[in-house]
Amino acid sequence: MTSRETAASEITPEVLLRAYACGIFPMAESADDPSLFWVEPEMRGIIPLDGFRVASRLARTVRSDAFTVTVNQAFAAVITGCAAPQEGREETWINRRIRDLYTGLHRLGHCHSVEVWRDGDLVGGLYGVSLGRAFFGESMFHRIRDASKVALVHLIARLIAGGFELLDTQYVTEHLKTFGAIEIPRRRYTALLDKAIRGQAADFSKLPVDRPILGADALAIIAGR
């Protein structure tokens, strides 16, 4: 289900948070389209945190710390990376209005980035929205093989450590299925969302945000869930 928002300027970060609480999110037709539309899929993608899978080869890469992983250190650069065309994804839905809205959420403490570095260069990452005990993954990118996968592993560890219950991926791709992503009907998603946004909020900063987390530590958190 979609509905177009013609007065995009009326959408504020606060309105965006209320939309997430209702199970809807905005998209744009393309990076050049200034308008937004609201989306509420009939089938919703999630990754159950207790069902997240890490392939053995990826686990070796994470454990090796070949990449340095940080959090909330380069949000603008991550969203720019997610908006850029990549192999297999020539077009993006992230327009200027999307960037501004999620940057506003970042300033409010409700949108976070995970950055992956090699030799001082940003080579991958992801960003998403936190609300209550729910995290809504928005987009990820990579410039080097496995960089976005490493970001996802570190995100999962942080969500588990912080007490999150729901990881929303919006849709399910073949790539996400390898990590355990599944599709659930809107009604079931709504029930999970309602539960996740009530009561005590999760803590995205339960793991340190002022220094990188070792890959072995991230994998241990996932293994012990």
ABEGO torsion letter per residue (X at the ends): XBBBBABAAABBAAAAAAAAAAGBBBBBABAABABBBBBBBABBBBBBAAABBBBAAAAAAAAAGABBBBBGABAAAAAAAAABBBBGBABBABBAAAAAAAAAAAAAGABBBBBBBBGGBBAEEBBBBBBEABBBBABBBBABBGAAAAAAAAAAAAAAAAGBABBBAGBBBAAAAAAGBBBBBAAAAAAAAAAAABEBBBBAAABBAABBBBAAAAAAAAAAX
